[in-house]
Amino acid sequence: MDTIKLKLTTTQTIDEVGNEEIIELITEAVMERNDRCIIINYDESDLSEIEGTKTRLRIFENKLIMTKIGGISSRMEFEENKSYSNLYSTPYGAFDLSFNTSSYNYRLDEFGRGSVYIEYTVIFGGTEESKNKIQIDIL
């Protein structure tokens, strides 16, 4: 296991005009590598403002699985041209989310350093949509 610096930049389109909200998190994380994927674990409490939220990224060449446990619980899967659904649980309630990934760009070297870029649409309750981007830089 290696201790790394992780930079996550999420961009969400917040209205029909195309205005965006950008959130950036830079944190220390723990990284493991195996034959199939890279696993990164980090604490997201400061970003989510909900104490005890931990996030695990399992990064494969063709997809990323993001699992949150603690104050927020969810499992999000991002694979280009695929859709996934899950139950997103927060202290304020749970709701159904669907994710439709339009772009997945994997640029990690053999040491797990580099970046992953994802563009996806989130569908809330089957109707309301939000366009999103995630840039993950492993330093």
N, C-alpha and C positions, 0 to 999 in steps of 0.2 A: 504494500500500500504506500502511496505517495501523497504528501500534502501538496496541494496545488492552489493557485489563484484561479478563480472562476469569475468570469464577467458575463452576466446575462442581461441582454437588452430586449425588452418586449415593447412592441408597438401595437396599439389598438386604434383602429379607425372608429371615432366616437360619434360621427354624424354623417348624413348623406352628402355633405359638401366635401368630405374627405379630411376633416381636421383629425389630427392624431394625438394620442396621449402616449408618451414614451416613459418607461420606467427602467432604470438601470440598477443592477445589483452587482457589487463586487465583493466577493467573500472568499475565505479560505474554505477548501473542501478536501475530502479524502477521495482518492481515485484508485481503483483496482482495474487491472486488465486481465482478460482471459482470452481464450481462442476465438470466442464468438463476439464479445462486446467489451466496451469500456463502461465501468460502473462508477458513478460519482455520487457521493452523499454530502449534503450540506444542510445547515440550519437556515430556515426561511422566516423565522419569527419576526425579525426586524422589518422585512419587506411586507409580509402579510398582516403585520400588527396583531397577530394572534399567537400568543406564546406557545411554544412547544411544537411548532410546525416544522417537520423535517421533510426534505425532498430527496428522492433517489432518481437519478437519470441512468437509464440503461441505453447506451448509444451503440447502435449497429450501423453497418455501412448503408443499409437501406431503410432504417426506421429508428425512431426514438420512443422509448416508453418512459413517461414521467409519472412517478408515484408520490403522492403527498400523504403523510400520516400526521396525526396529532390534532390540533385545532381545526385543521382543514383536512378532509380525506377525499382523495380522488385518484383515478388512474387514467392518464391520457396517452393515447397512442397516435403517433404521427408517422405515416407512411405515404409517400407520394401517390396521388390519385386513389386514395382509399379513405373510407369513412369509418369512424368508431364512435360508440356512444358509451356514456357512463353516468353514474350518479355522483354529483358533486356535493359533498356534505360540509357545512359550515356551522358555527355556533348559532347562526340565525336561521337555519333550515337547510333542507336538501332539495336539489332540483336536477332534472335531466339535462345533460349537455350532449351534443353531437359535434364531432370534429371532422371536417373534410379538409385533408391536406392537399394543397395544389402544388407545392414545391418543397423538396427536401434535398439539401446540398451538403454533403459530407466531405470535409476537408481536414481530416486528422492524419497525422503521421503515425509511424509505427510505435511511437512513445505516447500516443494519446494527446499530443499537443496540436493545436490548430483551432478550427471552427466548424460549427454546424449551423446552417441557416434553414429556417422553416417558415413557409407561408401557409396559413390555414384559415378556415372560416369556422366560427363557433355558432351553433344553432341552439338557441334557448327555447326549450319547450316546444320544439318543432316549427316555430315561426320566426322569431326575431333573430337576425344574423349580425355577426360582428366579424370584420376582417382583422386578422392579426398576423404578426411576424415575431419570430424569436431568433435572436442572434446569440449563440453560445460560443464564447471564446475561452479556451483552456490554455492558461499561460504557465 
